[in-house]
Amino acid sequence: MRRLPIAAAAALGGLALALPAPAQVNIPRPVRPGESHLANIRQLTDEGTQAEAYFSQDGNWITFQATRGDHPCDLQYVMRTDGSQMRRVSPAGGKTTCGWILPGGKRLFFSSTHATGDACPPRPDPSKGYVWGLDPFDFYTANTDGSDLRRITNYGVYTAEGVLSPDGKRIVFTSLKDGDLDIYTMNVDGTDVRRLTNTVGYDGGPWWSPDGKQIVYRAYHPTDAAELKDYKDLLAQRIVRPSKMELWVMNADGSNQRQITHLGGANFGPSWTPDGKHIIFSSNYKNPHGSNFDLYIIALDGSGLTQVTTDEGFDGFPMFSPDGKKLIWGSGRFAKGERDVNIFIADWRP
């Protein structure tokens, strides 16, 4: 389908695109050996690359980012938790990430680069190795039919990784707005921005605890002179090397920051178990130079590391349903294409 120019999309209010029903949704999939915490696995998407699928507060809807169809980078979508009624809610151009459905289920926020143009942001130079581009995202809110698009931040630099607080009043996020990758909170309308981290390095992927009193996040704080120089040199080019990250927890006001994993490799995408006593996350620590990421659970004191998934490919971005009975995540299992990642949901067995 031909994409509308950004100006035309804005004139139409960013109206959502209803997608034709996919050939298959809610596809039953077998549990891998060793995945004793999972049952009744269902594959909800089967085209392209999907990631960061997060539940609405009532557990009936999911918002996620996906590269599908003709557009070569991620746009924002919503669908029901059985994979039906999928539709795009972001403008047709640019790139989006990190969406979240607001209380009441009628609006959502996400980060997007569409203000800089229709095109996807350029990909990092492959000669730099495995790096992430720090694209010029800013936050927007919109109705879940795509209408009434509103910009709530205007920094023009990487501002993303947003998660809604349990009371629905604040967003925790990562931004480059002050020159380093740090964690902030703000009201859902973009006001009252507060900085929580100040250590040189990448602080990102923040997620509120179920009671809203703590935040878990991933961090890379280089102290070696060569690594620090590499980090700063890459940051100046708006890229970051995410191969060394550990999990940290802090109070919701930024106090009492403490490291909870010492695994090596890349540990990322943390969220909380429903009781608020454990963290679920993705890691490649068993082979830090490999692409096999699995889900793990760990206690807040760093004890009791437990492996949840055992597929040989990628498993990441886990989130429990509001009632704690289901787990949703992105996985490369059963993918049609070599780089495809799809969204899966399963019953959770504690």
N, C-alpha and C positions, 0 to 999 in steps of 0.2 A: 504494500500500500504506500502511495506517495505521501511523504511527510509534509505537513503544513509548515510554512515559515513561522518563526517565533512570533512575529507581529500578528499574523493571522490567528495563531493559537491563542494569543493573549486577548485578541478582539472577541474570540468565541468563549472567553472565560476559562480556557483550558478544559473544555467539556470532555468527559471521560469517553474513551473508545470502548464500546462493548465488543468483546472478541467472540468469534465463532467458537462453539463448544469444541474442545479438543477431542481427538478420536477416543482417548481413554483418560479418565481421571479416577482417583481413588483406587489405584491398582494394588491388589494384595501382593506383598513381597515376603519371602521367607526371612526368618531371623538367622543371622550368622552364628556359627558356633562361638560360644563364650559371651553372647549378648543376653545374659539371663535377666537383665533389668527391662528388656523390651519384649512386647508381645503385640500381635495384630498390627504389624507394620503395613502402612499404606503409602504408596507413592502418589503425590498430588499433582506433580507436573512431569512432563515428558518431552520437553523441547527446550533446547538452548541451555543457558546458565542462569540459575536462580540462587539467591542468597538472602540472608537476613530476613527470614520470615518470622513475624512477631504477632502474637494474639492480641485481639481487642479485649477490653476488660470483661466483656460478657462471654468470651471464649468462642463466639460464633463466627468471627471473621479473622482474616490474616492479611497483613500488608507485607509486601516483599518487593525487592528489586530484581529485574530480570533483563537479560539480553535475549530478545526474541524477534522473529520476523526480520524486517529489512534494516532496522536501526542497529548500528554496530556497537552500542554500549548500553548500559543499564537505564531503564525507565522504571517508574513506580507503579505497582499494581495492587489490587485488592482481590480477594476471593473468599468464599466460604471455606470452612475448615474441612469440607469433603472435596475441595478442588473445583467446585462448581461456581458459576456466576463470576468468572474472572473478568476483570476489566482494568484498563489502564487509567490512572488518575492524574499523572503528571503531564506537563506539556510534551509535545511530540519530539522536541529537540533537546540537545544537551545530554547530560548524564546525571542520574540521581543515585542516592544512597540513603540508607538509614531512616526508614519510615516508621511511624508509630501512630496508631489510631487513638484519638483523644476520647475522653469520657463521653458517653452518650452514643458513640459509634457513628456520628454524622460528619465528623471532620478528622483529618489526620495532618501530621507534619512530616516533612522529609527534606533532605538537602538536595540541591540541584545546581547545575552550572548553566542552565538554559539562558540566563541573562547575558552570558558572554557570546551566545550564538547557537545556531542549530547543530553545529558540528560537535562530535565527541572531542574531549580534550586530547591532545597528542599523548601517545604512549611513551613511557620513559625509554631512553636509549638502551637497547639490550646489552651493549658492551659494559654497562654498569653492573651487570649481574642481576640477581633477583631483588628488585626494588619496587616500591609502590609509588605511584604518582600522587602528589598532594594537590589535587585539582581544586579550582576556585569555587568550592561549594558555598552556598549560603542556605539558610533555612527558610522554608515556605510552609504555609498551611493552606489547605483546600478542603472543600467538601468531598466526601467519598465518591461523588459522581464526577469529580474533577472541576467543578465550578467554583467561583469565588476564590481564586488564587490570590494569596497575600504573602508578601515578603516580610519576614520578621527579623532577619539580620541583614546587614549590609557592609560586610567587611571585605569582600572581594578576594579573600584567601581561604584556604582550607578550613571549613567550619562544618563539622559533620559528627557522626557517631553519636547521635542523640537518642536518649532513652527517657521515657516519661516517668515521673515519680509516682509512687503508688496512690497518692491522693489526687493525682491528675493536675497539680498546680505548677510544677516546675519541670524543666528539661535539664538533664546533665549531658554535656557534650564536650568534644575536643575541638580546639581551634588553634590556628597559627597566628591569630590576630595581634598578639603581642610579641611575635618574633620567635617563639618556640612552640612545640606541640604540648599544650597544657589543657587541663580539665577545668571546666567552668559549669556553673548552673545559671539558669535564668527562668523567669516566668514564661508561661506558654505563649505570651504575646511578644516575647523578646526583650522585655524590660527587666531591670534589676539584675544585671549580669554580675556574677561574683566568681573570681578566680580561686581555684582550690589547690593547684599544684604550682611549684616554682623551681623544681630541680631540673637542671639542664638534661634534655633527652626527651624521648617520646613517652608521654603519658596519654593513654587513650583507651577506647573500648569501655567506658565507665557504665556501671549498671547498679541501680539502687537495690538495696536489700528489701525484702517484702514489707518490713516495718518503716522503711524510708529513713532509717537512722544511720546506715552505712552505705558505702559505695565500693564495689570491687572494680579493679581496672588492670590493664596490662601496662608494663613500663619497661623501658630500656634507658638506663642512665649510664652512659659511657664514662668511665673514669680513666682508662688507659689513654695516653696522649694521642696515639695513632687512631684509636677508635673515635675519640672525641673530635679529632680533626676531620675524619671521614664523615661523621654524623653532620657536622656543621657545613662541610663542603656540599654534601648532598642536599641538606636543607635549603641552602642558598639556591639550589637548582630546582627546588620544590619537589624533591623526592626523598624517600626514607628507606633504609634497609631493615626489614622487619624480622631478621633471622634470629635475633636474640631478644626475647621478651619473657619476663616473669610476671606473676600475678601479685598484686598488692591490694590491700584493703585500707580504707580510711573512714573516719566519721563523715557525715554528710556536710559538715562545715569545713572539711579539709584537714582537720586535726587528726593526730594519732595515725599517721601513715606508716604502714608496716608491710614487709614482704612476706608472702605466705608460701610461695613455691621457690625452689632452688633446683630446678630440673635440668636446665640447659635447653637449648633449642628455642622454638617459638611456641609460647603458650599464650593463647588469645581467645577472644570471644567468650569471656566469662559471664555467667549469670548465676542465679541462686536457686537452691532447692526450696520448695515451698515453706519448709520450717525455718529457713534463714540460718541454718547451722552449717551448711556445706555450699561449696561452689562447684558448678559444672562448667567445663571448659574444653577447648580443643588443644591438642599438643602433638608435636612430632619429636618429642624428647628422646624416644628410643632410637631414632635415626635423624639427628638434626639437619643433615644435608639432604634428606629425602622428602618426598611429597605425600607420605602416608601420615595423615593426621587422624587421630581418633579422639573420642570423647572420654573424659575422665571426671571423677568427682573427688574432691578433697575437702577435709575439714578446715575451719578457719585458722587452726593452729598448725596447719601443714601436715597433719597426720592422716592416715587412713586412705591413701591414694587408691582409687578403684577404677579400673578400666570399664567403660560402658559399651563401646563399639569395637569391632574387630575387623571391619572390612579393610582390604588392602589399599584402598584409595583415600579420598578426602571425606572426613566427617567434621562438621563445624557449625557454629552459630546456633547452639542449643537454647531452647526456652521451654519451661514448663507452662502448661495451661493454667489459667487462674484457679481451677479447682485442684491442681496438682496431679491429675489423673493421666495426663498425656504429655508427651515430649515431642516437640517439633524441631527439626534441624535440616541442614543442607548436606547432601551426600552425593558422591560420584558413583555409588553402587548402581548397577543396572543401566548405566548411561548409554545412550546411543552413540554419542560422539566422545572422542578421547578427553576433551576438556569440559564436557557437560557436567553440571551440578544440578540436582533436582531437590525438591522439597519433600520430606518424608515426615510422617506423623505416626506415633506408636503409643500403645497403652504402656504406662509406667508401672513396673513392679519394684517396689522399694526393697 
